[in-house]
Each structure stands twice: as structure tokens, then as C-alpha cells.
Amino acid sequence: MKLAYRAVLAGATLGAALLAQPVQAAPAEAELVSLVERHAQAQSQFDQATLRAITADNYVEISPIGEVDSREKMLSFYAPESKRLAPQLRVDEPAVRILGDMALVSVRLSYSTNQGGNARTFAMRGGYVARLIDRQWMLVSAQYTGIRPPKP
């Protein structure tokens, strides 16, 4: 009887531990989505200081046209003197996978602009890799892939 009681107790303890995992992961997932949103907004606003603060020194970015850019090249693109009018941005459809001190985050980045009465919309998928560095999530990589517009 004691053996059966211990098995039930062990099973209940294991079950409680497994149920607690998503609860603990949820804050990290929200933090990672927020990190990606801050990154996208900082790019739209040419906010070099934020980009520098949330990217690791070894950050690498692959542009929508396939160019591989170092962190310094990415930062130079967003220099304040290069700032131009940016389209409206919406970040949605997040998917987060946490793998220890690394995380993969993918989102849809939707852009819309209206210049001279011409409305234009386009979207990309952003794939991000984040790493936990000194208890803070930092982006180490981003890759962008265009989404084809629906056929008429």
C-alpha cells in the first residue's frame, strides 16, 4: 500500500511540475515578443540607441533581398541622418520557441503607406534568434522573407 501511495504522490508531483512549465514560460514568451516588437519599431523610427541596446555584439541580419549584414552595418543603415518617413507597422502572428538560453521567434510584419494618394501594403515574415545574456534577452539574428500578396 505504501508503494502505491508513493507512486500516486510521485505522479501528482510530476504532473504539477509539468503543469507549472507553461506558466513559467509565458512571461519569457511575452518578453520575447515585446523584444521583437521593440526591434521592429526601432527600425521604423531609425532609433539607433534602442537597436544597439537590444542586439548582441555578434548580431547578424539577413535582409529581404538576401544580404547578410553585421550589427554595425545594420546600425549604420538606421543612422538618424538617414531617417525617412516609414510606413505604418503592425507586428502579429507571433510564434515563440524557447530552447534553454536561446529562443526562436517568428512574426508577421505588415506595412502600409499612403503617399500621394497611393495606398500600398506589403508584409514580411521576420525570423529572430534571441539569447539570454546576463538574464536579459538580446537579439543575435534576424532574417526577413517577403510574403507574396494574394493573387486577384
Beta strands, then each sheet from edge to edge (+ up, - down):
strand 1: 55-62
strand 2: 68-70
strand 3: 88-99
strand 4: 102-115
strand 5: 118-133
strand 6: 136-147
sheet 1: 2+ 1- 6- 5+ 4- 3+
end
